[in-house]
Amino acid sequence: MHYMGGCLLGDNLSEATVMFAFNALPPDPEIVGDSWRDMWFERMEKSGLWIDQWLKHQRRDAYWSTSSVCEYYSSIRCPVYAIGVGPMGLLIRSLG
C-alpha cells in the first residue's frame, strides 16, 4: 500500500531509497560468471526510481493492478487467511 486517503505514505520514501540501493548492487560473479559486469550495468540502466512511478500513479490504475490480489482472486489455488501488522500499525488482512 503506497497511498492512504490520497496521500503518499512516508515509509515509501525509505522503501524507494533502500530498493534503489539494492538494485544498484552488482550480481555475484561466482554465480553468474564473467558476464556479471554487463548484467550489472544493464540492471542499473533499467532499474530507475520506484518512487517516480508511484508519484505518476497516484490513483488506482492499470499500473497497480499487477500487484493487487483483488484483481486476481481466481488465480488463488488454496484458501489463505493472513493477518499481520505493517508499518505504522497498519492492519493488513488478506482472505483468499
PANU-270314 format. One record per residue (C-alpha): x negated, y negated, z negated; residue in three letters. Coordinates in steps of 0.25 Angstrom, whole numbers, padded with zeros to 4 digits, always signed. Each point is the difference from the previous one (the first is absolute). Layout:
XYZALA;...
//
This chain:
+0000+0000+0000MET;-0006-0013+0004HIS;+0011-0010-0002TYR;+0010-0002-0011MET;+0012-0010+0002GLY;-0007-0005+0012GLY;-0013-0003-0007CYS;-0014+0007+0003LEU;-0004+0007-0013LEU;-0013-0005-0006GLY;-0006+0014-0001ASP;+0000+0001+0016ASN;-0012-0010+0000LEU;-0009+0009-0008SER;+0005+0012+0008GLU;-0003-0006+0013ALA;-0014-0004-0005THR;-0003+0013-0005VAL;+0005+0007+0013MET;-0008-0010+0008PHE;-0013+0004-0008ALA;+0003+0015+0001PHE;+0003+0000+0015ASN;-0014-0007+0002ALA;-0007+0012-0006LEU;-0008+0008+0010PRO;+0003+0015+0002PRO;-0009+0010-0006ASP;-0011+0004+0010PRO;-0001+0014-0006GLU;+0015+0002+0003ILE;+0002-0007+0014VAL;-0014+0001+0005GLY;-0008-0009+0009ASP;+0012-0008+0005SER;+0002-0006-0014TRP;-0005-0014+0004ARG;+0009-0001+0012ASP;+0012+0005-0008MET;-0003-0010-0011TRP;+0000-0012+0010PHE;+0013+0005+0006GLU;+0007+0002-0013ARG;-0004-0015-0004MET;+0004-0005+0013GLU;+0014+0006-0001LYS;+0003-0001-0015SER;+0004-0014-0001GLY;+0006-0007-0012LEU;+0012+0007-0005TRP;+0006-0012-0007ILE;+0000-0007+0014ASP;+0010+0010+0005GLN;+0008+0000-0013TRP;+0002-0015+0001LEU;+0004+0001+0014LYS;+0011+0010-0004HIS;+0007-0007-0012GLN;+0013+0006+0003ARG;+0004+0015+0002ARG;-0003+0003+0015ASP;-0006+0012+0008ALA;-0014-0003-0006TYR;+0005+0005-0014TRP;+0009+0012+0005SER;-0012+0009+0002THR;-0004+0000-0014SER;+0014+0000-0006SER;+0006+0014-0004VAL;+0014-0006+0001CYS;-0002+0000+0015GLU;-0003+0015+0001TYR;+0008+0007-0010TYR;+0003+0011+0010SER;-0015+0003+0000SER;-0001+0004-0014ILE;+0000+0015-0001ARG;+0000+0002-0015CYS;+0008-0007-0011PRO;-0008-0009-0009VAL;+0003-0009-0011TYR;-0011-0009-0004ALA;-0001-0011-0010ILE;-0012-0009-0003GLY;-0004-0014-0005VAL;-0008-0008+0010GLY;-0007-0013-0002PRO;+0007-0011-0008MET;+0009+0011-0006GLY;+0008+0002+0012LEU;+0008+0012-0001LEU;-0002+0009+0013ILE;+0011+0010+0003ARG;+0001+0010+0011SER;+0011+0010+0003LEU;-0002+0009+0012GLY;
//
